[in-house]
């Protein structure tokens, strides 16, 4: 009966243990992060900028009116001037419609349409960057949690050696120096465990702030997430990145945008042709109506060099955008090359650390028996324990750094998950 209750208790304990996956962490962050929300608003802002400029192509209709409480009117008759004070008012409406401005406005509209695409790509790039940050935090938590277990086992081992040394000292087989040295090692292990626990708590707090909710103490994580295998074909992955990288797409759109702004600036030299119409009713000394229908032509003859300066400024911006694109391509190629070299190196590091760990464990097993028999010293035992601890922690670090390098490659591809 007791066994059944114990199994039932374990079942419910496991059932209610919360697992926070990497995918959930990314989704919650993208939903709650203020940086993401800011880029969403910037996307909406770019759309409104387009609407503001597009309004220049639509009819501009205005109503106006004026009322004067007192105004002096003059008139003449037979060579004599007469004045009269009287109130007066007028009201009317006017219409102005752009007919042709040599594609100045349409080019600017096309550039603003590109701004919308840039804003959307910037949002996607921010999502990919935020996903990379969450992957780094999440995997760091996994590594730190594993490191805590490693330090706990190391502490248990040091305590066992200390108790063993105390017993051997009591029997006269070892000196006081043995027990004192193992006690010192216990304190050192406790300190390392506390440091590892504090690092884990800090990282967990950071992740909880990103996802927008508290991570409970009994939350479990995907422990195998740092040990997944990936394979890359250097030429293929470079082509994929150069085709899909969000920042490269943004730079390419910036070139097109500046070309359109240059075209718009050149069109400013030629002015514009507008259709105008108005209707007004006046009620002063006399009551009458006026109306106008016509076309206005405006050609700028001299603007102090402002139009020419704006044109040259737009031309220079095209060259700047092209150079920025070339610079970004070089930076990405260099970064990718370094990442692929590092990933290959980490594979060798992992294999080396695994071999070191096996060797250190085998050595430690031998030294345990030899220490009991008085054939080895506490210094040799502690060295072997230190090698095991170092190999385990170095192996975790190698797994982490390799995994993060792979995530960087995914970020360059623009991948979120």
Secondary structure, DSSP 4 states (H G I P E B T S, - for coil): -HHHHHHHHHHHHHHT--EE-HHHHHHHHHHH-HHHHHHHHHHHHHHHHHHHHHGGGS-EEEEEEEEEEEEEEEEEETTEEEEEEEEEEEEEEEEEEEEE-TTHHHHHHHHHHHHHHHHHHHHHHHHHHHHHHHHHHHHHHHHHHHHHHHHHHHHHHHHHHHHHHHHHHHTTSS-HHHHHHHHHHHHHHHHHHHHHHHHHHHHHHHHHHHHTSPPPTT-EE-GGGGG------HHHHHHHHHHH-HHHHHHHHHHHHHHHHHHHHHHGGG-EEEEEEEEEEEESSSEEEEEEEEEEEE-----TTHHHHHHHHHHHHHHHHHHHHHHHHHHHHHHHHHHHHHHHHHHHHHHHHHHHHHHHHHHHHHHHHHHHTTSS-HHHHHHHHHHHHHHHHHHHHHHHHHHHHHHHHHHHHT---
